Amino acid sequence: MTDVAFSRRLHEKYDAALPRYTSYPTAPHFHPGFGPEAYAQAAGETNEDPLPRALSLYVHVPFCQSLCYYCACNKIITRRTEKAEIYLNYLERELTLQAALFDDDRPVRQLHLGGGTPTYLYDDQLRWLIDAIGERFHLAPWREREFSVEVDPRAVGERTIPVLAELGFDRLSIGVQDFDTQVQEAVNRVQSAAQVRAVIEQSRASGFRSVSLDLIYGLPFQSRESFSATLDEVLDLRPDRLSIYSYAHLPGRVKAQRLIREEDLPTPAEKLSILEMTIERLTAGGYRYIGMDHFALPDSELSRALDEGTLQRNFQGYSTHADCDLIGLGVSAIGKVGDSYAQNERGLKEYYAALNRGQLPVARGYTLSDDDRLRRQVIEQIMCREWVPYSPIERAFGIDFRRYFAPELACLEPLTADELVEPTGEGLCILPAGRLLRRNIAATFDRYLAQAAEVVRYSRSI
């Protein structure tokens, strides 16, 4: 069991606006100078690697039938289902263009449908989408791959879960946020515990290997007592994984959040109390803290990946497939191919226009320098490990870690004094209190953070 130590004093002290480090450099540094040509070149270079990596596909389905007021995702609220049909036709064009860039001997080991609401698509449309992917990419055998999908219990038909299982999906992520009715009404996402339970039971009966629930703390009308009742339901449902996200209220950036009254939000002290109670209850209930909002049962794949040192972090959170190139498909999707990141056009109009020109809809991206690659590895290990040894990094990059990062190690001294991290002659040990404050440790090695802070308002670390 991973040891973590919650300290209210330290959480208050280190509460700051910081990146979540799903990439490094982070998305604010992507730029329009990296376009379709640069992406095609990066993809081609990965085919020339002595051991080309397997592929991971992320497909963004942006449509939702109703607006969740807290949501900062790129989504399109519409009940005009014909829009999804048009979107799928363009997605097919993008699949064709992307598949042409990668050699046929690179299997797809991971597929994730995210949103929006992937189950906004009809069952036949889901079948069509998977067939379209399978016609263009080589899908790894069932036991060598991981297919996951985000599910809204309010947008699930009688046969949707069995259909997803038939299509090869074996992991399900369900958006819950909170079971309290007053909270649900305040954020315009009303769904019963019975709806969620029905989806979980059906998924397990259909052979899904993992079920994950998403919760959010810091929403309007939440309290320690009300969220404890939600956790009662969650612990009874016993999902394999849990993601407990801190609500970031940024109405200046997220228009939908202007529908949430700030006076209805819990105070910072109450929000911190909810977090403390959540950690206590989940760890007492047998869940293991993985890192950055994620909990998992000890026998889950995430737990095994943490123990084996194969855990990674990407744009979907924590993952067990560290050896894949990630291809982003659909509007606003982000990919990571070789030493580059690429993001598609954020608007449907622009996305469609690029594909009408026969061009990949890559709007911006970034090519990593040697220093970027080095820092990315250090930051990812801080986010995914409890021990970061210097020697493998030194061998991989031809550096002396303590000399290269002397300024950063000096900046760690206050965190060392507060027992968040312990630098030694051989590596960095992330201590129990620091495992809850990984963003603060990782930020020390982010050379772009001060520059980005001038133009971007990150969510707070608590």
C-alpha positions in Angstrom: 0.0 0.0 0.0 1.4 3.4 -1.0 1.9 5.6 2.0 0.6 9.2 1.8 0.5 11.8 4.5 -2.0 14.6 4.4 -1.0 17.9 6.1 -3.4 20.8 6.1 -0.6 23.2 6.9 1.5 22.0 3.9 -1.5 22.0 1.5 -2.4 25.5 2.5 1.3 26.6 2.1 1.8 25.0 -1.3 -1.6 25.8 -2.8 -0.6 27.5 -6.1 -1.7 27.7 -9.7 0.4 25.1 -11.5 0.3 22.8 -14.6 -1.1 19.3 -14.2 1.9 18.0 -16.3 0.0 15.8 -18.7 2.8 16.9 -21.0 6.1 18.8 -20.9 6.4 21.4 -22.2 2.7 22.1 -21.4 0.0 23.0 -23.9 0.4 26.8 -23.6 3.8 26.4 -25.4 2.3 24.7 -28.5 2.5 27.1 -31.4 1.0 27.4 -34.9 4.5 27.1 -36.5 4.2 23.4 -36.0 1.6 22.3 -38.6 0.7 19.3 -40.8 4.1 19.1 -42.5 6.0 19.1 -39.3 3.7 16.5 -37.9 4.1 14.2 -41.0 7.9 14.5 -40.7 7.8 13.6 -37.0 5.6 10.6 -37.7 7.8 9.4 -40.5 10.9 9.6 -38.3 9.3 7.3 -35.7 8.9 4.6 -38.4 12.7 4.7 -38.8 13.4 3.9 -35.1 15.2 0.6 -34.6 12.3 -0.6 -32.6 9.2 1.4 -33.7 6.8 2.0 -30.9 3.2 0.6 -30.9 0.4 3.1 -31.3 -2.2 4.5 -29.0 -5.3 6.3 -30.5 -7.3 9.0 -28.8 -10.6 9.8 -30.5 -12.5 12.9 -29.4 -16.3 12.9 -29.7 -17.2 16.4 -28.8 -21.0 16.2 -28.6 -23.2 16.4 -25.5 -27.0 16.6 -25.2 -26.9 19.0 -22.2 -24.4 21.4 -20.6 -22.6 20.5 -17.4 -21.8 23.9 -15.9 -18.4 22.8 -14.4 -17.0 21.3 -17.6 -14.0 22.9 -19.2 -13.7 20.3 -22.0 -14.1 21.2 -25.7 -17.7 20.2 -26.3 -20.6 20.9 -28.5 -24.1 21.0 -26.9 -26.7 19.8 -29.4 -29.6 17.5 -29.8 -29.3 17.5 -33.6 -27.9 14.0 -33.9 -27.2 14.4 -37.6 -24.2 16.5 -36.6 -22.6 13.4 -35.3 -23.0 11.7 -38.7 -21.3 14.5 -40.5 -18.5 14.5 -37.9 -17.9 10.8 -38.4 -17.6 11.2 -42.1 -14.8 13.8 -41.6 -13.2 11.6 -38.9 -13.0 8.9 -41.5 -11.0 11.2 -43.7 -8.6 12.0 -40.9 -8.2 8.3 -40.1 -7.1 7.7 -43.7 -4.6 10.6 -43.6 -3.2 9.5 -40.3 -2.9 5.8 -41.1 -0.9 6.7 -44.2 1.9 8.1 -42.0 2.6 5.0 -40.0 4.0 1.6 -41.0 1.6 -1.3 -41.0 3.7 -3.3 -38.5 2.9 -0.9 -35.7 -0.1 -2.3 -33.8 -2.6 -0.2 -31.9 -2.3 -1.4 -28.3 -4.4 1.4 -26.8 -7.6 3.1 -27.9 -9.6 5.7 -25.9 -12.8 7.4 -26.8 -13.2 10.7 -24.9 -15.5 13.6 -25.0 -17.8 15.3 -24.9 -19.9 12.2 -24.6 -18.7 9.2 -26.7 -22.0 7.4 -26.0 -23.8 10.3 -27.7 -23.1 8.2 -30.8 -25.7 5.5 -31.6 -24.7 1.9 -31.2 -24.4 1.5 -35.0 -22.3 4.6 -35.2 -19.9 3.1 -32.6 -19.7 -0.1 -34.6 -18.9 2.0 -37.8 -16.2 3.9 -36.0 -14.4 0.9 -34.7 -14.7 -0.8 -38.1 -13.2 2.4 -39.8 -10.3 2.3 -37.3 -9.7 -1.5 -37.9 -9.7 -1.0 -41.6 -6.9 1.5 -41.5 -4.8 0.4 -38.5 -3.6 -3.0 -37.3 -5.3 -3.7 -34.0 -3.3 -5.7 -31.5 -4.8 -9.1 -30.3 -7.4 -8.7 -27.6 -5.1 -9.7 -24.7 -2.4 -7.3 -25.8 -4.5 -4.2 -26.0 -6.5 -1.8 -23.8 -9.7 -0.2 -25.2 -11.4 2.4 -23.0 -14.4 4.6 -23.3 -15.9 7.5 -21.3 -19.6 6.9 -20.5 -22.4 9.2 -19.4 -25.0 7.0 -17.6 -27.7 9.3 -19.0 -26.6 8.6 -22.6 -26.5 4.8 -22.5 -29.0 2.6 -24.4 -30.2 -0.8 -23.4 -27.6 -2.5 -25.6 -24.8 0.1 -25.6 -22.6 -1.6 -23.0 -22.8 -5.0 -24.5 -22.1 -3.5 -27.9 -19.0 -1.8 -26.6 -17.8 -5.1 -25.2 -18.4 -6.8 -28.5 -16.3 -4.1 -30.2 -13.4 -4.9 -27.9 -13.7 -2.3 -25.2 -12.7 -3.6 -21.8 -12.4 -0.4 -19.7 -15.1 2.0 -18.8 -14.8 5.5 -17.2 -18.1 6.8 -15.8 -18.6 10.5 -14.9 -20.3 10.7 -11.5 -18.9 13.9 -10.0 -21.3 13.7 -7.0 -24.4 11.8 -5.9 -25.9 14.6 -3.9 -29.1 15.9 -5.6 -28.6 19.5 -4.6 -25.1 19.5 -6.0 -26.2 17.8 -9.2 -28.9 20.3 -9.8 -26.5 23.2 -9.2 -24.2 21.9 -12.0 -26.9 20.7 -14.3 -25.9 17.0 -14.2 -28.7 15.1 -12.5 -28.3 11.3 -12.5 -29.2 8.7 -9.9 -27.0 6.3 -8.1 -29.2 3.6 -9.5 -28.3 4.7 -13.1 -24.6 4.5 -12.3 -25.0 1.1 -10.6 -26.9 -0.3 -13.6 -24.1 0.7 -15.9 -21.4 -0.8 -13.7 -23.3 -4.1 -13.2 -24.0 -4.4 -16.9 -20.3 -3.7 -17.8 -19.1 -6.3 -15.4 -21.6 -8.8 -16.7 -20.4 -8.0 -20.2 -16.8 -8.8 -19.4 -15.2 -5.3 -18.8 -11.9 -5.7 -17.0 -11.9 -2.3 -15.3 -14.5 0.3 -14.2 -13.4 3.8 -13.2 -15.5 6.6 -11.6 -14.8 10.3 -11.9 -15.7 12.5 -8.9 -15.1 16.3 -8.4 -14.7 18.0 -5.1 -15.2 21.8 -4.6 -18.6 22.0 -6.5 -21.4 24.2 -5.2 -23.2 23.1 -2.0 -20.7 20.3 -1.3 -19.7 19.8 2.3 -17.6 17.3 4.1 -20.8 15.5 5.2 -22.5 15.5 1.8 -19.4 14.2 0.0 -19.0 11.5 2.7 -22.4 10.3 1.7 -21.3 10.2 -2.0 -18.2 8.2 -0.9 -20.5 5.7 0.9 -22.1 5.0 -2.5 -18.8 4.8 -4.2 -17.2 2.4 -1.8 -20.3 0.2 -2.1 -20.0 0.2 -5.9 -16.3 -0.7 -5.6 -14.9 0.5 -8.9 -11.4 -0.6 -9.9 -10.2 3.0 -10.2 -11.2 6.4 -9.0 -10.3 9.9 -10.2 -11.0 12.6 -7.7 -10.6 16.0 -9.3 -10.4 19.4 -7.8 -12.9 21.8 -9.3 -11.2 24.8 -10.8 -13.6 27.7 -10.9 -12.4 29.8 -13.9 -15.4 31.7 -15.2 -13.2 34.1 -17.1 -12.0 31.3 -19.2 -14.9 28.8 -19.1 -18.1 30.4 -20.1 -20.3 27.6 -18.7 -18.9 28.2 -15.2 -20.5 31.6 -15.1 -23.8 29.7 -14.4 -22.3 28.6 -11.1 -22.7 31.1 -8.2 -19.4 31.7 -6.4 -21.3 32.2 -3.1 -22.5 28.5 -3.4 -19.0 27.1 -3.6 -17.4 25.6 -0.5 -14.9 27.7 1.2 -11.2 26.9 0.7 -11.1 25.5 4.2 -14.2 23.3 3.6 -12.8 22.1 0.2 -9.5 21.1 1.9 -11.5 19.3 4.6 -13.3 17.3 1.8 -10.0 16.3 0.3 -8.6 15.2 3.6 -11.7 13.1 4.4 -11.7 11.6 0.9 -8.1 10.5 1.2 -8.7 9.0 4.6 -11.9 7.1 3.6 -10.5 5.7 0.3 -7.2 4.5 1.7 -9.1 3.0 4.7 -11.5 1.4 2.2 -8.6 -0.5 0.5 -7.7 1.9 -2.3 -4.2 2.8 -3.1 -3.2 6.4 -3.9 -1.5 6.3 -7.3 -0.9 10.0 -7.7 -2.5 13.3 -9.0 -6.2 12.6 -8.2 -6.0 8.9 -9.0 -6.8 5.9 -6.7 -6.9 2.2 -7.6 -7.4 -1.1 -6.0 -4.1 -2.9 -5.1 -4.6 -5.6 -7.7 -5.4 -3.2 -10.6 -3.1 -2.6 -13.6 -2.4 1.0 -12.4 -1.1 -0.4 -9.1 1.1 -3.0 -10.8 2.4 -0.3 -13.2 3.4 1.9 -10.3 5.2 -1.0 -8.7 6.9 -2.0 -11.9 8.0 1.5 -12.9 5.9 1.4 -16.1 3.3 4.0 -15.1 3.1 7.1 -17.4 1.1 10.2 -17.5 -0.5 11.7 -20.7 -3.4 13.8 -21.7 -5.9 11.3 -20.4 -4.2 11.1 -17.0 -2.3 8.0 -15.8 -1.8 5.1 -18.2 0.0 1.8 -18.3 1.3 2.0 -21.9 4.5 4.0 -21.7 5.9 2.7 -25.0 3.3 4.0 -27.4 3.1 7.0 -29.8 -0.2 8.7 -29.2 -2.3 9.8 -32.2 -5.0 12.4 -31.5 -8.0 12.2 -33.7 -11.0 14.5 -33.9 -11.5 18.2 -33.1 -9.1 19.6 -30.5 -7.4 16.2 -30.0 -3.8 16.2 -28.8 -1.2 13.6 -29.8 2.4 12.8 -28.8 4.5 11.3 -31.6 8.2 10.9 -31.2 9.6 14.1 -29.7 6.7 16.2 -30.7 3.2 17.2 -29.6 0.4 18.1 -32.0 -3.1 19.5 -31.4 -6.0 19.6 -34.0 -8.1 22.6 -34.7 -10.5 23.4 -31.9 -13.5 24.5 -33.9 -15.6 22.2 -36.2 -15.5 24.8 -39.0 -11.7 24.9 -39.1 -11.4 21.1 -38.5 -13.7 20.4 -41.5 -12.0 23.0 -43.7 -8.6 21.4 -43.3 -9.9 18.0 -44.2 -11.8 19.4 -47.2 -8.4 20.6 -48.4 -7.1 17.0 -48.0 -4.9 18.2 -45.2 -4.4 16.9 -41.6 -6.2 19.3 -39.2 -3.1 20.0 -37.1 -3.4 23.6 -35.8 -0.4 23.8 -33.5 2.3 21.7 -31.8 5.8 21.6 -30.5 9.1 19.9 -31.2 11.1 19.1 -28.1 14.7 20.2 -27.7 17.3 18.0 -25.9 16.7 20.0 -22.7 12.9 19.6 -23.1 13.3 15.8 -23.4 15.5 15.6 -20.4 13.1 17.7 -18.2 10.1 15.8 -19.6 11.6 12.6 -18.3 12.4 14.0 -14.9 9.0 15.6 -14.5 7.2 12.4 -15.6 9.1 10.3 -13.2 8.3 12.7 -10.4 4.6 12.4 -11.3 4.7 8.6 -11.6 7.4 7.3 -9.2 8.2 7.4 -5.6 12.0 7.2 -6.3 13.7 9.0 -9.2 17.2 7.7 -9.6 19.8 9.9 -11.2 22.0 7.3 -13.0 19.5 6.1 -15.7 18.8 9.7 -16.6 22.5 10.5 -16.6 23.2 7.6 -18.9 20.4 8.4 -21.3 21.3 12.1 -21.6 25.0 12.2 -20.9 24.8 14.6 -18.0 25.8 14.8 -14.4 22.3 15.2 -12.8 23.4 17.2 -9.7 25.6 19.5 -11.8 23.0 20.1 -14.6 20.2 20.7 -12.2 22.1 22.5 -9.4 19.7 25.5 -9.5 16.7 23.3 -9.3 18.0 21.2 -6.5 18.7 24.4 -4.6 15.1 25.5 -5.1 14.0 22.2 -3.6 15.5 23.1 -0.3 12.3 24.5 1.2 10.4 21.4 0.0 13.1 19.2 1.5 12.8 21.1 4.8 9.0 20.5 4.8 9.7 16.7 4.1 8.0 16.7 0.7 11.1 15.4 -1.1 14.5 14.0 0.0 17.4 14.6 -2.5 20.2 12.1 -2.0 23.5 11.5 -3.8 21.7 8.9 -5.9 18.2 10.3 -6.6 15.1 12.0 -5.4 12.8 10.3 -2.9 9.2 11.5 -3.0 8.1 11.4 0.6 4.6 10.6 1.8 3.6 14.2 2.2 5.1 15.0 -1.2 3.1 12.3 -3.0 0.0 14.5 -2.6 1.9 17.6 -3.8 3.8 16.2 -6.8 2.9 19.2 -9.0 4.9 21.5 -6.7 7.9 19.2 -6.9 7.7 18.8 -10.6 7.3 22.6 -11.1 10.8 23.1 -9.8 12.2 21.5 -13.0 9.9 23.4 -15.4 12.0 26.1 -17.1 9.0 27.6 -18.8 6.7 28.0 -15.8 7.4 31.7 -15.1 7.0 32.5 -18.8 3.7 30.7 -19.1 2.3 32.1 -15.8 2.3 35.5 -17.4 -0.3 34.5 -20.0 -2.1 31.4 -18.6 -4.0 30.9 -15.5 -3.5 27.4 -14.4 -5.8 25.6 -12.0 -4.6 25.6 -8.4 -2.7 22.6 -7.1 -5.3 21.9 -4.4 
